[in-house]
Amino acid sequence: MISPGWQGFFINLLLISAVFPYDMLKVTSSLERNMSLPEPLIISDPRRLGGTPVFAGTRVPVQTFFEYIEGGDTLEVFLDHFPDVSREHAKAVLALSRSALLAEITHAAAAA
């Protein structure tokens, strides 16, 4: 069973998965070689926005990104409004989120 705190997160990810095909989300090896994505992609620091998870290197909450997508905005609209987040960083966060969702679903199915 998926924990209640994660349910909204997973619903957002399912919505994102419906909007963005997998090949659009995947970070290719050539992209990884050419772009210097922060590691980790998302940070949460109690001294920054009260610990809200943000895109690393920015003050942009990841939840804001999900809200834009859930609200029907395109990736381009989000990036226009938050120029501190690169397209590659946003796509990598989506890929990471998708992986986390699939791992949680697999784990829940195995435990059932």
N, C-alpha and C positions, 0 to 999 in steps of 0.2 A: 504494500500500500504506500502511496506517495504521501509524505508528511504534509499536513495542512499548510505550513508555511511556504512550501514549494509549489503549491497548486497554481497560484497566480503566475508564478514564474514560468511554469510549464505551459500554461495556457498561452502566455505571450509567445513562447518559443514555437508552439504549434502554429500560431497565427503567422509568425515570421516565416516559418518553413513553408507555409502556403503561399506567401508573397514572393519569396526569393527561392528560386530553384537551387538545388545542391551545388551545381557547378558554379553558380554565382557566388556561393559562400566559401567555397574551398580556397584555401591559401596555397597556391602552387609553390613547388620548390623553387622555381625561378623567382617568384615574388619574394619568397623568404630570403633568397640570396641577395636580392636587389634592395629590399626595404629593411630599414632597421626598426622593426616593431619593438615596442617596450616589452620587457619581461619582468613581471607578469603583465598581462594585458589589462587587468582590472586591479585596482587597489582599494583598500578600505582602511582609512586611518582615522581614529577618533578625533584627531586634531584638525582634520579636513572635512568640512561639511558634516560633522557629527558622526563620522564613520560610514557615511553613505558610500556604497561602491561607485567608483568613478573610473572613467577611462584613464589609465596610467598616464601621467604627465599633464593632465588637465584637471579642471574642476567640473567636468561635464558628467553628471550622473548617468550610469548605464540605464537606469530605469527610465530616464527621459527618452533615451533612444527607443526603448521598447514601446513607450507611450506614443511616440511619433508614428512608428510602424503600425501599431495597433489602431491608431486613429486614421489610418489610410494614407499617411504621408509617404512619399518616396524616400529612398536613401539620399537622393540629391537634395531634397528639401531639408532633411536633417543636417546634412553636411554644410549646406548654405547657412543655416542658422548657428552651427557650431563649427566654425572653421579650424578650431584647435584639434578636432578629431579628423584624422586622415581616412580616406576611403578604405585603405588597406587595414587600418586599425579596426574600423567598424566591421568590416567583413570577417576579420579574424575573431572578433568578439562573438559574432553570430555563429561562426564555425565552432568555437569553444562552447557556446551555449547549446548548440545542437548536440555536440558530443556528450555534454553533461546530461541533457535530457534523455538521450538514448541509453546512456549508462544507467540512469535511475530507473527507467522503464524496464530494462533488462534485469536489473537487480530485483525490482519489485515482482516481476514475473517469475523469477527463479525462486523467490521466497514464498510465493503463493502455493 
